[in-house]
């Protein structure tokens, strides 16, 4: 693919992976052209890599060494700066390439619009894909600021392909009134607080024996633990809550892909990228038998 801006960036010193033996293939997309509040998540892939190298590759919860799973960094994909629509087509092509190689695609953004391109590719490969969305916002607008290719419309672009019944939004705490008709496809933040076990059961029923794509907008977390995002919302999820729900996804038939998006680096504060990279590591460790 064109435009590898940071080739091999995630590969730690002394670690030279054989891409054919690696289970996870990773790429970044430095694109934030439609962000409407705080720009800067185009730098997310770069700081994600830097933070990842500060993590231990051994996961103490599962006894898993990530190097045994194998991960290969494809570098950053070159976006089309003036066109989210064209950039999505590039994301789709890159994701399809990874899937055709029989590998697990992980995308780091970049803005949330990018998720649609990856989901389109996964849906064409697996046909019956369900999307689990961790987010503060439902992103279900049909258009925003004159365009349907906008980060506020990311999940609408997905459901146009997979159908509304195949989306589950988790941690939502900000949405327009027009989205209230989709409340049966949403686990709101207040519901997680009121009855976490009921929410866990609802997610279990949704993903059981399904092909699942995971998208994590970093603003799903409380700003106190992940302040570096484009559209922060108070009263967010805590790390152990997100990881606890990630564990539920072991009941899926297969995890077909994943992304972590809307990571916006802050000066002298690396908490958000450390949280994102740790979540990546623990998600792969927890779901290694499903990817």
C-alpha positions as CSV (number, residue, x, y, z in Angstrom):
1,X,0.0,0.0,0.0
2,X,1.1,3.6,-0.6
3,X,2.5,6.1,1.9
4,X,4.2,4.2,4.7
5,X,5.2,7.2,6.9
6,X,6.4,5.2,9.9
7,X,7.4,1.8,8.6
8,X,8.2,-0.8,11.3
9,X,7.5,1.7,14.0
10,X,5.9,-0.7,16.5
11,X,8.6,-3.3,16.2
12,X,10.7,-3.1,19.3
13,X,14.5,-2.9,19.3
14,X,15.9,-6.4,18.9
15,X,12.6,-7.8,17.6
16,X,12.6,-8.6,13.9
17,X,9.2,-10.2,13.1
18,X,8.5,-12.5,10.3
19,X,5.3,-11.0,8.9
20,X,4.0,-14.4,7.7
21,X,4.3,-15.8,11.3
22,X,2.7,-12.8,12.9
23,X,-1.0,-13.0,13.8
24,X,-1.7,-9.3,14.1
25,X,-0.9,-6.8,11.3
26,X,-1.2,-3.2,12.3
27,X,-1.4,0.1,10.4
28,X,-2.0,3.7,11.4
29,X,-4.1,6.4,9.6
30,X,-3.0,10.0,10.4
31,X,-6.2,11.7,9.4
32,X,-8.4,14.1,11.3
33,X,-9.9,16.4,8.6
34,X,-13.5,16.3,9.9
35,X,-12.8,16.7,13.6
36,X,-15.2,19.5,14.8
37,X,-13.7,20.4,18.2
38,X,-10.1,19.6,19.2
39,X,-8.0,18.5,16.3
40,X,-4.7,16.5,16.6
41,X,-5.7,12.9,16.5
42,X,-3.8,12.6,13.2
43,X,-0.8,12.3,15.5
44,X,-2.4,9.4,17.3
45,X,-0.6,6.6,15.5
46,X,2.9,8.1,16.2
47,X,2.4,8.5,19.9
48,X,0.6,5.1,20.2
49,X,3.8,3.4,18.9
50,X,6.0,5.4,21.3
51,X,3.8,4.5,24.3
52,X,3.5,0.8,23.2
53,X,7.3,0.5,23.5
54,X,7.1,1.4,27.2
55,X,4.8,-1.5,27.9
56,X,5.9,-5.0,28.9
57,X,5.0,-7.4,26.2
58,X,4.1,-10.0,28.8
59,X,0.5,-9.9,30.0
60,X,0.2,-10.9,33.6
61,X,-3.5,-11.6,33.6
62,X,-3.3,-14.3,31.0
63,X,0.3,-15.3,31.1
64,X,0.6,-14.4,27.4
65,X,3.8,-13.0,25.7
66,X,2.6,-10.9,22.8
67,X,5.7,-11.7,20.9
68,X,4.5,-15.3,20.8
69,X,1.3,-14.1,19.1
70,X,3.3,-11.9,16.7
71,X,2.6,-8.4,15.5
72,X,3.8,-6.7,12.4
73,X,3.7,-2.9,11.8
74,X,2.8,-2.0,8.2
75,X,3.4,1.7,8.9
76,X,1.0,4.5,8.4
77,X,-1.3,4.6,5.4
78,X,-1.2,7.8,3.4
79,X,-4.7,9.5,3.7
80,X,-6.3,11.8,1.1
81,X,-6.3,14.9,3.2
82,X,-9.1,16.7,1.5
83,X,-11.4,13.7,1.2
84,X,-12.7,11.5,4.0
85,X,-14.6,9.4,1.4
86,X,-11.4,8.6,-0.6
87,X,-9.5,7.9,2.6
88,X,-12.1,5.4,3.7
89,X,-11.7,3.6,0.4
90,X,-7.9,3.4,1.1
91,X,-8.6,2.0,4.6
92,X,-11.0,-0.5,3.1
93,X,-8.4,-1.7,0.7
94,X,-5.7,-1.9,3.3
95,X,-7.9,-3.9,5.7
96,X,-9.0,-6.2,2.8
97,X,-5.3,-6.8,2.0
98,X,-4.6,-7.9,5.6
99,X,-7.7,-10.1,5.7
100,X,-6.7,-11.8,2.5
101,X,-3.4,-12.6,4.1
102,X,-5.2,-14.4,6.8
103,X,-4.1,-11.9,9.4
104,X,-5.9,-9.9,12.1
105,X,-6.2,-6.2,11.2
106,X,-5.6,-3.5,13.8
107,X,-6.0,0.1,12.8
108,X,-5.0,3.1,14.9
109,X,-6.4,6.5,14.1
110,X,-7.0,9.1,13.4
111,X,-10.6,10.1,13.6
112,X,-13.5,7.7,14.1
113,X,-14.8,8.1,10.5
114,X,-12.0,5.7,9.5
115,X,-13.7,2.8,11.2
116,X,-16.2,2.6,8.4
117,X,-13.6,1.6,5.8
118,X,-12.3,-1.2,8.0
119,X,-15.9,-2.5,8.8
120,X,-16.8,-2.4,5.1
121,X,-13.8,-4.7,4.3
122,X,-14.6,-7.1,7.2
123,X,-18.3,-7.2,6.2
124,X,-17.4,-8.2,2.7
125,X,-15.1,-10.9,3.9
126,X,-17.3,-12.4,6.7
127,X,-20.8,-11.2,5.6
128,X,-22.5,-11.4,9.1
129,X,-20.3,-8.9,11.0
130,X,-21.4,-7.3,14.2
131,X,-19.8,-4.1,15.6
132,X,-19.1,-3.5,19.2
133,X,-18.5,0.3,19.7
134,X,-16.9,1.7,22.9
135,X,-17.6,5.4,22.7
136,X,-19.0,8.5,24.5
137,X,-21.0,9.5,21.4
138,X,-23.2,7.3,19.3
139,X,-21.9,8.8,16.0
140,X,-25.2,7.9,14.2
141,X,-25.9,11.2,12.5
142,X,-26.8,10.8,8.9
143,X,-24.8,14.0,8.0
144,X,-22.9,16.7,9.9
145,X,-21.7,20.1,8.6
146,X,-22.8,19.2,5.1
147,X,-21.2,15.8,4.8
148,X,-22.1,12.2,5.5
149,X,-18.4,11.3,5.7
150,X,-17.8,12.9,9.1
151,X,-16.6,11.5,12.4
152,X,-20.1,12.3,13.8
153,X,-21.5,9.9,11.2
154,X,-19.0,7.0,11.6
155,X,-21.4,4.4,12.9
156,X,-24.1,5.4,10.5
157,X,-21.7,4.7,7.7
158,X,-21.1,1.2,9.2
159,X,-24.8,0.4,9.7
160,X,-25.5,1.3,6.1
161,X,-23.5,-1.8,5.3
162,X,-24.2,-4.2,8.2
163,X,-27.7,-3.0,9.4
164,X,-28.6,-1.4,12.7
165,X,-29.3,-4.7,14.4
166,X,-25.6,-5.5,14.1
167,X,-24.3,-2.6,16.1
168,X,-24.0,-2.3,19.9
169,X,-22.8,1.0,21.3
170,X,-21.4,0.9,24.8
171,X,-20.7,3.8,27.3
172,X,-22.7,6.3,25.3
173,X,-23.4,9.5,27.3
174,X,-24.0,12.1,24.5
175,X,-26.3,11.7,21.5
176,X,-28.8,13.8,19.5
177,X,-32.5,13.3,20.1
178,X,-32.8,11.7,16.7
179,X,-30.7,8.8,18.0
180,X,-33.2,7.9,20.7
181,X,-34.9,5.5,18.4
182,X,-31.8,3.3,18.5
183,X,-31.7,3.0,22.3
184,X,-32.3,-0.8,22.1
185,X,-28.9,-0.9,20.3
186,X,-27.2,1.1,23.0
187,X,-25.8,0.4,26.5
188,X,-25.7,3.9,28.0
189,X,-23.1,4.9,30.5
190,X,-25.7,5.4,33.2
191,X,-26.9,1.8,32.6
192,X,-23.4,0.5,33.2
193,X,-23.3,2.3,36.5
194,X,-26.8,1.2,37.5
195,X,-26.4,-2.5,36.7
196,X,-23.1,-3.6,35.1
197,X,-24.0,-7.3,35.2
198,X,-27.2,-6.7,33.2
199,X,-25.1,-4.7,30.6
200,X,-22.6,-7.5,30.5
201,X,-25.4,-10.1,29.9
202,X,-26.8,-7.9,27.1
203,X,-23.4,-7.7,25.4
204,X,-22.9,-11.5,25.8
205,X,-26.2,-12.2,24.1
206,X,-25.3,-9.8,21.3
207,X,-21.8,-11.3,20.5
208,X,-22.4,-15.0,21.2
209,X,-21.2,-17.1,18.2
210,X,-20.9,-13.9,16.0
211,X,-18.2,-12.4,13.9
212,X,-17.3,-9.3,15.8
213,X,-15.4,-6.1,14.9
214,X,-14.3,-3.9,17.9
215,X,-14.0,-0.1,17.7
216,X,-12.7,1.9,20.6
217,X,-13.1,5.6,20.6
218,X,-10.8,6.8,23.4
219,X,-13.4,9.3,24.6
220,X,-15.3,6.2,25.9
221,X,-13.0,6.6,28.9
222,X,-13.4,9.2,31.6
223,X,-11.4,12.3,30.8
224,X,-9.6,11.8,34.1
225,X,-7.8,8.7,32.7
226,X,-7.9,9.6,29.0
227,X,-7.8,13.4,28.6
228,X,-6.2,13.3,25.1
229,X,-9.2,13.1,22.9
230,X,-11.0,15.3,20.4
231,X,-14.4,15.5,22.1
232,X,-14.1,14.7,25.8
233,X,-17.2,13.9,27.8
234,X,-17.4,13.8,31.6
235,X,-18.5,10.7,33.6
236,X,-16.8,8.2,31.3
237,X,-15.9,4.5,31.6
238,X,-13.0,3.3,33.7
239,X,-10.3,1.0,32.4
240,X,-11.4,-2.1,34.4
241,X,-15.0,-1.7,33.1
242,X,-13.9,-1.6,29.4
243,X,-11.5,-4.6,29.9
244,X,-14.3,-6.4,31.7
245,X,-16.6,-6.1,28.7
246,X,-13.7,-6.9,26.3
247,X,-13.5,-10.3,28.1
248,X,-17.1,-11.0,27.2
249,X,-16.1,-11.0,23.6
250,X,-14.4,-14.4,24.2
251,X,-17.9,-15.7,23.5
252,X,-17.8,-14.5,19.9
253,X,-17.3,-16.9,17.0
254,X,-14.4,-14.8,15.8
255,X,-13.0,-11.3,16.3
256,X,-12.4,-10.1,12.8
257,X,-10.8,-6.7,13.4
258,X,-10.2,-3.8,15.7
259,X,-9.4,-0.2,15.8
260,X,-8.5,2.4,18.4
261,X,-9.3,6.0,17.3
262,X,-9.6,9.6,18.4
263,X,-6.3,9.5,20.4
264,X,-5.0,13.1,20.5
265,X,-1.6,13.7,22.1
266,X,-1.2,16.4,24.8
267,X,2.0,18.2,25.7
268,X,3.6,16.7,28.9
269,X,0.7,14.2,29.4
270,X,1.1,10.7,27.9
271,X,-1.7,9.0,29.9
272,X,-4.1,8.6,27.0
273,X,-1.7,6.9,24.7
274,X,-0.4,4.7,27.5
275,X,-4.0,3.7,28.2
276,X,-4.6,3.0,24.5
277,X,-1.5,0.9,24.0
278,X,-2.2,-1.1,27.2
279,X,-5.7,-1.8,26.1
280,X,-4.5,-3.0,22.8
281,X,-2.0,-5.4,24.5
282,X,-4.6,-6.7,27.0
283,X,-7.3,-7.1,24.3
284,X,-5.0,-9.2,22.1
285,X,-4.0,-11.3,25.1
286,X,-7.6,-11.8,26.2
287,X,-8.9,-12.7,22.8
288,X,-5.9,-14.5,21.3
289,X,-7.9,-17.6,20.6
290,X,-10.6,-15.7,18.7
291,X,-8.4,-13.5,16.4
